[in-house]
């Protein structure tokens, strides 16, 4: 159903863009050189996993545990790398068309395939522990708990598989609309519950023990007369911080919910299919129109909005030091000042688009393109001219110029 929905959606969007007035379709914003970048972006290392095949929206993101980075490629490779050096620690060919991964936890790495296969590997060696068939396309990373692997499939089902042997422990389900975006929110495990969004605009929390519903909250109720107007998918993982759950949906809302009850504390009208990031005071969201927005964490009130990357198909944001970082359809990685929303610098991570969210560990950002190219970046604030004038004379490394578009 997801493939047909995607084709129908693309057709409807094309028709609506053309319309009877023959209006021109808006193009992604063109990038211009930054005259005075305030962040120096250094490439620390690069690596890759196989990423051939069709240009599909797949949930093949990165994950970290300890001093390791884990990645999966469309062609079946799953690999582990040293976080600091990029040295490959192990690589396994699953011989499957992978579409969801990587999930890590309990000394295990979990990935899923387009034909419903779930594979769990040993975190230290990559040795396969088991495979299971959940009979549903997997487009997001499984979540690994102490005793279960939680898998979300595109048919609206959330399943728990035993971490020991892959046997199904329980299943929960939500009704899915006839027309949806291609994608599925990755489940998030916190404490003794699993939380995930669905294509009907609801967020569901279930008990890890038996799959019983803890709460079920309608975050983005559908509105409009046509099926296209009523699209309200939540296709990105929620963000859990302390006692709060943050989420955003397509043609719907960004919201904060109470972790214990699912009560919605605030909402803001925002359309996003990429997801959110949260720090101590703000929530950040990449909108479906390519704007990067910041809102207050406690109330959801707007803080700033930057439209410079309009229609550039931004990834979900990630916070790294004093910056919030996104990547785009051409493989550029953009650093924004968290306080002001000012674009501070950019660099190129690869020659292909970035669909999945970057991962940050401290001030280092890890990015994977849809071709499977992995880049580790560090952003360092460039001292202002005034500060340089006051500082004692000493040789300092020159700031890297901002990457030019197309370079």
N, C-alpha and C positions, 0 to 999 in steps of 0.2 A: 504493500500500500504506500509506503514511503516514496518509492521510486515514482509511482504514478502521480503522487501528490506533488513531487518536485517538478515533474514535467508540466503538470497543469498550472502550477504556480508560476513557472517561468513564462508560459504562454500568456497567462492573464496579465502579468506584469508588462510584458512586451506590448500587448494590445492597449493597455491603459496608458503606456508611455507614448505610443503613437497617437492614439485618439483621433477624433475627427478634425482637430485643429492643426494636425501635422506638427505638433510641437517637437522640438529637438530633445533628445534624451540627454539628461545631464551627465557630464563626464566627471570622473574623479578629479579632485583638485590637483593642479600641477605643483610640484615641489620646486621651491626656489632656494638658492644657496643662502645659508644663514651668515649674515655679515659678522656678527659677534657672538658666536656660540659661547655659552657659559659653562658647558660641561665638556671635558675631554673624554672621549669614549675609546677605550683600548680593547682590542681583540686579544683575549688570553689564549684561546685555543679553538680548534675546529675539529669536527668528526662527522660521521654520517651513518645512517642506516638506510637500507633499501627503501625507495619510495617511488617506484614507477607506477604505471597504470593510469587510469582515467582521472581527470580532475574532479574528484568527488570530495564533498565535505565530510572528512573523516575525523574521528575523535582520537587521534594519535598524538597525545601530548606527552610531555616529559614528567618525570617524578624523581624525587630525591629521597634518600635515606642514609643517614650517617654521612660518610664521605663518598657516596656513590650517586651517580646520575643514571637513570634508566630510560631507555627509548625503544620504540617499536616502529617498524617500517611497513608500508603497504604490502611489500612483497614477502613478508613473513619473518624478517629478522627481528630479534629482540636482543638488546645489548646493554651491557653495563660499562660505565666509564668512571675514571677517577675524577671527582669534582674539580680538583685544583689543576690537574695536568691534562685532562682529556685522554689519558692512556686507557685503551680498551682493556677491560678486565675479563670479559667473556662475551661471546656472541653465539646465539642459537638460531637456526633456521627452522621455524615451525612448519614451513611448507603450506601456509595458509594465507588467504587474503585478509590480513589484519585490518580492522577498522575501529577498534576501541582499545585504548591503553595509554599509558601504563599505570596500573594500580599497585601500590606497594604497602606492605605491613606484615607483621608476624613472620619476618624472615622469608617472605614470599613476594613474587612478582606475578601479577595477573594481567592477561590481555584477552581480547575477544575478537572474533572474526565476523566477516560479513554473512557467513552461513550459520552463525549461532554456536560456534565452538568456543569454549572457555578453556584457556590453558594456564596452568599455574606452574611456575618455575621456582627453584631454590634461589634465594637472593644472592648467596655467596658464590655459586658455581654455574647457575643457569640450567642445572639438571631438571628435566621435566618431572613433576610430581604426579600430575594427572591431567586428563582432558575430559570435558563434559559437553554434551550437546543440549542447549537450552531452546533450540528450535525457534530462534528469532534473531534478526539482524542486530548486531551490537555496534553502536556508533559512539560509545563513550567508555571511559576507563572504568573497569570494575573497582569497587572499594573493598579493601582487605581488612577485616576485623580480626580479633583474636581467634575466633573459631569458625568464622564464615567468610565467604566471598559473596559480595552483593553485586548483582548484575541487573542493569536496566536495558530492556530490549525495546525496539521501536513499536512493538504491538501494544505498548502500554503496560507491560508487566515488569514487576520488580521481584527478583528471585534471590533467595539465599541458598548457596551451595556450601556443603560442609568443607571446611578447609582441609580436613583430613583426607577425604576421598572423592570430593566433587559431587556427592549425592545431594539431591534437592532436599532442603530442610523445610522451606515454606515458600509461598508465592503470594504477592499482593497485586492488585490490578486497578487501573483507572480507565474510564471510557475515553476513547480517542476520537476526535472529530474526523470527518471524512477528508478534509483538506488540511494539511499540516506542512510545516517546513521540514526539510531533511535534517534530522538531528535528534539527539536524545540527551537529556541532562545526566551527567555522571552522578551517581549516588555519593553521599557524604556520610561517613560514620563518625558519630561523636557520642561519647559515653556509652549508653546501652541502646541507642536508636540509630536507624538509617533514615536519611532525609533526601528527597529528590523532588524536582519539579516535573510536570507533565505537560503534554500538548494541549490540555484543556485549561491551562492557566492556574492550576492548583498545585500546592506544595503538600506533599504527604510525608508524615513521620511515622515509622513503624518500629515495633519492638524487634531487636535483633534475635531475641529468644524464640519467638513464635510468629512474627509477622503481623501481630495484632496492631490495629491502628492506634497510635498515640494521639495524633491530631491530623486534621485534613482541612487546609485553609485555602479558600478561593482568593488568590492574590490578584489575578488579572481576569475578571469576568469578561466574556466576549461581548462586543458591541458592534452594531452595524447591521445592514440588511442582507448583504451578500456573504458567501462563505469566505471570500477573499478579505473582506472588511473584518470578519469575525476571527481571523487568525490571531491566536493569543498564546502561542507556544512558549513554554519555559524550557529552553534547550541548553542552558548553561548551568553548571553546578551552583548551589547556594554557597554562601560564605558564612561560616560560623565563627563568631568571636565572643567568647565568654558566654553570657546568657542570651545572646542575640543572634538571629538568623537574617542575612541580607540576601536579596534576590532581585532579579529584573527579568521581564518577559517581553516578547515581541508584540508590538502594537498594544502594549499594556501598561504596566506600572513597575517602578522600582519600589521596594518595600522593606521594612524592618519588622520581623516577627519575634515573639517571645519563644525562646527555645523550649520551655517547659509546657506551653499550652498552644502555641501556634497563633496566638492573638496578634493581629496586625496593629502595630503601634503607629506607623505612619506610612503613607504612600505618596508617590510623585508620578505624574504621567511621563513615562519614558518608554521608548521602544528599543529593545536590545535583544540580540540573540547570542551575544558573546560572553556576558557575565560581568561580575563586579569584583572590586577589590576594596579592602577596608583597612584603615590604619586607626590610630588612637582617637582621632577626631573627625575623620571624613570617610565617605564612601565615594568610590570612583566608578564610572560606568562608561563603556564605549557604546554609543548609540548606533542603531541600524543605519543612520544617515552619516556616520563618520565623525560625529562630534565626541569630544571627551569632556565629561561633566564631573564636577565635584559637588557633593552635598554634605551637609552636616550629618554626622553619624546619629546624633540623638533625635533630630527633628526632621531630617530630610530636606531642609531648606537649601536652595541653591547657593553655592559659594562662588563658583566660576564655571564658565563653559568656553571651550576653545573649538572653533569650527574650521581651523586651518587644514584639516585632513578630511574634509567633506567627501563622502562617497569613496573613501580609500579602503573600505572593508577592514576596519581595524580589528585587531585581536582584543581579547579581554585585557584590561590593564593589570599591571603588577607594580607594587611599591618596592623601590630599591633605594635605600638611603633617603636623600632629600628629593628624590624624583619619583614620578609615576611614569611607567614605560609601556608603550604599545608598539606593535608591529603592524605592517600593512600588506596590501595585495602585491606589492613589488619586492617584498623582502626588506624594506627599510625598517629600522628600529628608531623610534622617536622618544626622546627624553623631555618630560615636562616638569617644570617647577611645581612641587606639590602645593605650595602656599598660594601661588598666583595663577597657575595654569599657563604660564609663559613657556613657549617652546624653547628649550635650552640647547638642544643639539640632536643630531641624527647620524646614523651610520648604516651601512648595508650589511645585512646578515647573510644574504644569499641571493640567488637569481630567481627565486620563486616566491610565491605568496606565503604568508604565515597565517594559518587558520587558528591554530591552537595557542592558548595563552602562554606567554613566557613564564619562566619560573625564576624566582629570585631567592638567593641565599646570601643574606647580608647585602653588600653592595654589588654583588655579581649577578648578572642576568643571563639566563640560559634560554636560547631561542631555537626552535626547530621549524624548518620550512616544510611545506607540503611534499617536497622531494626527499625529505629526510636528512637535510643538512643541518648540523647542530653547531651553534656558535656560542662561546662564552664571552661576555662583555663586562667591562667594569667602567663605570662613569665616575670621573673625578672632577669636582668643581674647579673651574678656572679662576684664579685670583683676579680680582678687579684691578684696573690700572692704578687706582688710588692706593690700593693695598700694596701693589708692587712698588710704587714710588716710596712708600714709607718703610718698606722692608729693607734690611741690609742687603747690599749687593752680593749676589751669589748666583752661580749658574743654575738655571732651572730648565726642565724639559719643556720644549715648545708644545703648545696646544695643537692637537690635530685639527685640521680644517674640517668643516662639516662635509659629509659626503654629497656630491653633486647628483642631481636626479639622473638616473640612467647609468650612473657609474658604479 
